[in-house]
């Protein structure tokens, strides 16, 4: 049976000196310090899961399926992925949160077209399957 920790707030994040693990520190409902230690290899699963949890929780909490968590864009960077014909788009908030996406030149062109044409109508959205398979690899 799983042990359930009822945390009130996240108080700190600590990364092991060797980078192999990280620790999430919490205060429980009584204010007691507690922590969860996880292997660094689990970070990708955590990062990919958190936006879905946030989206679903916000919609349930406010009973509004149109809500989305949005952040003001601080800056962005588009660069060619070394040794490939792919691009890396990095979006960052002013407080330092950032995420990078890999995409083909066709997607870059589609995005530019969307901004120039579709955005006038209210939304711009594209789904490119070739970019999904490229995202499985790691580009530096």
C-alpha positions, -999 to 999 in steps of 0.1 A, spaced: 0 0 0 13 35 -9 22 60 18 3 93 12 20 125 22 -4 155 26 20 183 18 9 219 23 37 235 2 69 228 -17 97 245 3 129 236 -15 144 215 -43 179 200 -38 200 184 -65 226 158 -54 262 167 -59 266 140 -85 234 149 -103 220 114 -101 190 124 -79 170 153 -66 150 159 -35 117 178 -32 112 193 2 77 199 16 60 211 47 31 189 57 -2 201 70 13 204 105 43 223 92 67 194 96 95 191 71 95 161 48 111 152 15 109 129 -14 141 118 -31 139 108 -68 164 97 -94 172 123 -120 161 99 -147 125 104 -136 126 141 -143 114 138 -179 83 119 -169 76 144 -141 81 174 -165 58 159 -191 31 150 -165 29 183 -145 13 204 -173 -14 178 -177 -21 177 -140 -22 215 -138 -45 217 -168 -70 191 -155 -69 204 -118 -75 240 -129 -104 230 -151 -120 208 -124 -114 234 -96 -131 262 -116 -155 240 -135 -145 257 -168 -130 237 -196 -118 268 -214 -92 278 -188 -55 274 -196 -25 283 -175 -6 309 -195 27 327 -188 40 359 -203 69 352 -227 101 367 -215 122 357 -245 126 331 -272 155 316 -292 154 298 -325 185 279 -335 196 252 -359 202 219 -341 239 209 -346 244 185 -374 207 183 -385 181 200 -406 160 205 -374 155 237 -354 152 241 -316 127 267 -304 133 277 -267 106 297 -249 114 314 -216 95 334 -190 110 364 -173 116 344 -141 137 318 -160 113 289 -167 121 276 -201 112 247 -224 127 237 -258 110 220 -288 126 204 -318 109 211 -352 114 208 -389 119 237 -412 84 230 -426 70 236 -391 90 268 -387 75 280 -420 40 268 -409 43 288 -376 54 319 -395 24 315 -419 1 310 -389 12 342 -373 8 361 -406 -26 345 -416 -44 323 -391 -38 344 -360 -59 372 -375 -89 348 -373 -82 342 -336 -61 310 -332 -32 294 -350 -26 257 -345 -7 230 -364 0 194 -357 31 180 -374 37 143 -370 73 143 -382 82 167 -354 67 142 -328 91 115 -339 121 139 -339 112 150 -303 120 114 -291 157 120 -299 179 145 -281 195 173 -300 223 195 -287 
